[in-house]
Amino acid sequence: MTTLTKRVDSLRPILGLVSVAAFLLAWHLAARLGGLPAFILPAPADVWTRFLRALVDGSLLSHTFVTLAEVLVGLLAGALFATLIGYLVAKSRLLENLLSPYLVASQAVPLVAIAPLLVIWFGPGMFSKVLICALIVFFPVLVNTVVGVRAVPAALYDLMRSLRAGHRQIFLKLEIPAALPVFLGGLRVGATLSVIGAVVGELVGSNRGLGFLVNVGRGQYDTALV
């Protein structure tokens, strides 16, 4: 069984390449033999050619850098604010009872529904996209922060107090290391969602970014660009 597992693991990269090649072949055949025009279903070669053209003229890189900046700033702002609120909620049941209804209600409203409002209120510039990213990152990071801090065993708190550790030492040497794995899980989810938030905001209203580039391709029926 172990030998078979090792053999499967060694073949995994090859199987991945074969599956990608099969997908591209099926896509090519569907585009060439399906009778659909290129603006409906472009062939892989057409998409690759359009990608190289956008790369050479600099439009792809410039718009990618804009979206990347929005994602990074929004992720950082949302994660910092969520970590602060999450830690306070984890340490205070009263604060949890006060904020829980608002936090749950905020997740009941889809981001796509409030993104147009944020663009209208704050304009089509970078700030509205950063705000959208921060909002979409906030909840998963907050929840994981609360779970991580509350998962610290009470016996470890007793041990730290028996060693006369202060609040700062407990925070730095116990709570942060213990909660870090759970926190990083939420941050990983937030990083993925922040990309979605930035592109959604750009699709709603922007003159820069990958979402704007998608809108341009859609308006020109340039499906290969999209």
N, C-alpha and C positions, 0 to 999 in steps of 0.2 A: 504493500500500500504506500509506503514511504517512497519507494523507487518510482512508482507510478505518479505520485504527486510531484516529485522533483522533475520528472519528464514533462508533465503538463506545464509546470512553471517555466521550464526552459523553452517550451514551444509557445508560450503566451505572446511574446513580441511578434513572432511570425504569424500567429493567428490574428493578431491585431492588424498587421499589415495586409493580410489576405482579406479580412473583412472590409477594410477601407478600399482596397482595390475592387472588390466585388460591388461595393456601393457606388463607386465612381463609374464602373462599367455599366451598371444598371441605369444610373443617371444619364450617361452618354447615350445609351440605346433608347431610353425614353424620350430624350430631346431630339434625337435624329430620326427615329422611326415613329414617334408618336404623332407627327403631323402638326405639332403646336408651333406657333411663331416664336422667334427668339425672345421677344419681349414678355412672353408668358413663361417659358421654360428654356433659359439659355443652357447651352452645353457646358460641361466643366471647363473645356478649353477656352470658351468665350469669357467665363468668369475669371479664369486665371489671367487672360490677356487684359481684361478691364482692371483687375487688381494691380498688375504691373504698371499700367498706364497711370492709375491714380497714385501709385507709389513714386513713379518717376517725376510726375508734375508737382509733387509735394503736398497735394490736397489731403491725401490719406494721413500722412504723418502729422500735419498741422492740426487737423480735426481730432486725431487720436490724442495728441498732447493736451488739447483743451478738455476732452472728456476725462482723461487720466487725472488732470489737476482737480477737476470737480469731484471725482471719486475719492481721491486721497484726502482732500480738505474736508469733505463731507464725512468720510469714514472717521477721521481723527476727531472732528468736533462731536459727532454723534456718539462715538465710543467713550470719549472723555466725560460727556454729560451723563450718559447712561451708567457709566461706572460709578460716578459720584452719587447719583440718585439711587442706584441699585444697592450700594453699600449702606446708605442711610436707611433704605427700606428694610434691608436684611437685619439691621440692628434695632429697628423700631417697629413694633407691631402697630402702634398708633398711626405712624406715617403710612404704613402699608394699607391700613383700613381707609385712610383718607384718600390715597392716590389710586388704589386699585380700580375703582369704578371708571376713572378717567383713562387709565392705561388700557383697560379692556375695551372701552368705547372707542379709543383711538385706533385699535386694531380692527374694529368692525367696519371702519370706513376704508375702502380701497384707496391706495395711493393714486391710482389713475383718476379718481374722482376729485381729489384735492389738488393735484398737480396744476390743472388750469388756473385754479384760484391763486395759488402761490405765484405763478407766472404773471397773472394780472396784478396782484398786489405788489410784488417786488421787482417786476420787470423781466425782460427776457435775458438779462445778463447772467453772470456767473453765480451771483448770490442766491438766486432762486433755485438753481440746480444743486448748489451745495446744501441748501436747506432741505430739499427733497431727499438727498442722499442721507443727511443726518437723521431725518425723521424715520426713514426706512431701516436704518442701522440701529436706532435707539432701542427698540423693543427686544430683539434677540440678545443684545449685549446686556441689557438691564436684567432680563430673566436669568441669564446664565450667571451674572454677578451675584444675584440674590441666592440662587441655588448653590453656587460655589462657596459663598461665605457661610451659609447656614449648614453646609455639609461638614464643616470643621467639627470634629468630635469634642464634646464638652470636657472629656478627660484631658485633652491637650490644653484647654484653657486653664483647667485646674493646675496642671503641671507648670505652665508658665507663671501663674500667680504664686505658686509655691516657691518659685525661683525669684520672686520679687520683680518680675518683669512689668514694666509700665505699659500704658496703652500704645505708645509708639512702638515699643519692642514687640508687643503682641501683633500689632498690625503688620510690621515689616517682616518679622521672622516666623510668624505662624499663619496669619490669615492670607497674606499674599501668596506664599508658596502653596498653601493648601487649595486655594480657590483658583489658582492660575490655569490648571488643565481645563476646568469647566469654562472659565472665562475665555480662553483661547478658542474653544469650540464655538461659543457665541460670536466671537470676533470673526471666525472663518465664515460663518453664515452671513454676518453683516457685510463682510467684504464682497461677497457675491451679490448680495442684494443692492449694495451701493452702486454697482455698475448698472444694474437694471434701473435704479432710480435716476441716475444721471441721463441715461438714454431716453427714458420716458419723459423727463423734463425737457430734453432737447427736441423730442418729437412734438411736444405740445407747443413750444415756442422758443426758438433760438436762431441765431445766425451763425453759430459755430458749433463744432462737435460732431460726433458720429451720428447722433440722432438727426441733426440738420442735414448731414450728408445722405442719410437714408431718405429724408423728405425730398431732397433734390432729385435723387434717383427715381423715387416714386412719381414725382411730378413730370419727369421727362420719359417715363416708361423705360428707364434704364435698369432693367431687372438685374443685369449682371453686376451693376454697382451696388444695388441693394443687397 
